[in-house]
Amino acid sequence: MVDVSNKAETARQAVAGVLVKMKPQTLRAIRENPKGDPLEISRVAGIAAAKRTAELIPLCHLLLLSHIDVQAEFCKNGVRISATVRSTGPTGVEMEALTGAAVAALTLYDMCKALDHGIEITALRLLHKSGGKSGEYRASS
């Protein structure tokens, strides 16, 4: 694990996104899923996953997170998920945001796989990060 003990504690934020592509008929049927509301369950799963990132990713630092928000919204060809994570500390929260977005997408797949096994999870990436020595990063569109 990287030694971050000499790094300054700064306010840090990361936003990650992912697209869950699905057929139009799957999108229409998603609202009446007998398992419950797939978007809300995915959101909660993403929050829980972000909190447990250090358990899932080897050599990832255990961080005290001050804020986690996972949003899922319908878009033209599926569901767009974003995860925002904030903390004050010596290391970034990019992995927590990416983990939250990824697990939310996997949960959405699990909730909808009976409707469509062809669902694609795509475009998982860091959208924005701020804080720390490297400063701000914003993904190109």
C-alpha positions in Angstrom: 0.0 0.0 0.0 1.3 3.5 -0.8 2.4 5.5 2.2 0.3 8.6 2.4 1.3 9.6 5.9 3.3 12.7 4.8 0.6 13.9 2.4 -1.5 16.9 3.4 -5.2 16.4 4.2 -7.3 18.2 1.7 -11.0 18.3 0.7 -11.4 15.8 -2.1 -14.2 14.9 -4.4 -14.7 12.4 -7.2 -17.6 11.8 -9.6 -17.7 8.6 -11.7 -20.3 7.6 -14.3 -21.5 4.5 -16.1 -24.1 3.7 -18.7 -26.3 0.7 -18.5 -27.6 0.1 -22.0 -30.9 -1.8 -22.5 -33.6 -2.3 -25.0 -36.5 0.2 -25.1 -39.0 -2.5 -24.0 -36.7 -3.3 -21.0 -36.7 0.4 -20.1 -40.5 0.5 -20.2 -40.8 -2.6 -18.1 -38.3 -1.5 -15.5 -40.9 0.5 -13.5 -43.0 -2.6 -12.8 -40.2 -4.9 -11.6 -41.6 -7.4 -9.1 -38.3 -7.3 -7.2 -38.8 -3.6 -6.4 -37.6 -0.3 -7.8 -34.4 -1.2 -9.7 -33.1 2.4 -9.7 -33.5 2.9 -6.0 -32.1 -0.5 -5.1 -29.1 0.2 -7.4 -28.6 3.6 -5.7 -28.5 2.0 -2.3 -26.1 -0.7 -3.5 -23.8 1.9 -4.9 -23.6 3.8 -1.7 -22.9 0.6 0.3 -20.2 -0.4 -2.2 -18.5 3.0 -2.0 -18.3 2.6 1.8 -16.6 -0.8 1.4 -14.1 -0.1 -1.4 -11.1 -0.8 0.7 -12.5 -4.4 1.3 -13.0 -5.0 -2.4 -9.9 -3.4 -4.0 -6.6 -4.8 -2.8 -4.2 -2.1 -1.5 -6.9 0.6 -1.5 -6.8 2.8 1.6 -9.6 2.7 4.0 -11.1 6.2 4.0 -13.5 8.2 6.2 -16.1 9.4 3.7 -18.1 12.5 4.4 -20.6 12.2 1.5 -21.8 9.6 -1.0 -24.5 10.2 -3.5 -25.5 7.8 -6.3 -28.0 8.9 -8.9 -29.6 6.8 -11.6 -31.7 8.3 -14.4 -33.3 7.1 -17.5 -31.7 8.2 -20.8 -32.4 7.5 -24.4 -30.7 4.1 -24.6 -30.7 3.0 -20.9 -29.9 4.2 -17.5 -27.1 6.7 -16.7 -25.6 6.3 -13.2 -23.3 8.7 -11.4 -21.6 8.4 -8.0 -20.2 11.3 -6.1 -17.9 10.8 -3.1 -16.3 13.4 -0.8 -13.8 13.2 1.9 -11.1 15.2 3.6 -7.9 13.2 3.8 -4.4 12.5 2.4 -5.6 10.4 -0.6 -8.3 10.7 -3.3 -11.7 9.1 -3.5 -11.7 8.1 -7.2 -11.8 4.4 -6.4 -14.8 4.9 -4.1 -16.7 6.8 -6.8 -15.9 4.2 -9.4 -16.8 1.3 -7.2 -20.1 2.9 -6.3 -21.0 3.5 -9.9 -19.9 0.0 -10.9 -21.8 -1.9 -8.2 -24.9 0.3 -8.9 -24.7 -0.8 -12.5 -24.2 -4.5 -11.6 -27.2 -4.3 -9.2 -29.4 -2.7 -12.0 -28.3 -5.6 -14.3 -29.3 -8.1 -11.6 -32.7 -6.5 -11.1 -33.4 -6.5 -14.8 -31.7 -9.6 -16.1 -35.0 -11.6 -16.2 -36.3 -9.0 -18.7 -33.1 -8.8 -20.9 -29.9 -10.8 -20.7 -28.4 -8.5 -23.3 -28.0 -5.5 -21.0 -24.6 -3.9 -21.4 -22.6 -2.1 -18.8 -20.4 0.4 -20.5 -18.4 3.6 -20.3 -17.4 3.3 -16.6 -15.1 6.2 -16.0 -14.0 9.0 -13.8 -15.9 12.2 -14.8 -14.4 14.7 -12.4 -12.0 14.9 -9.4 -10.8 17.7 -7.3 -8.4 18.1 -4.4 -5.0 16.8 -3.6 -1.6 17.5 -5.2 -2.7 16.8 -8.7 -5.6 19.2 -8.5 -8.6 19.1 -10.7 -9.4 16.7 -13.5 -12.5 16.8 -15.8 -13.1 14.1 -18.4 -13.7 15.3 -22.0 -17.2 14.7 -23.3 
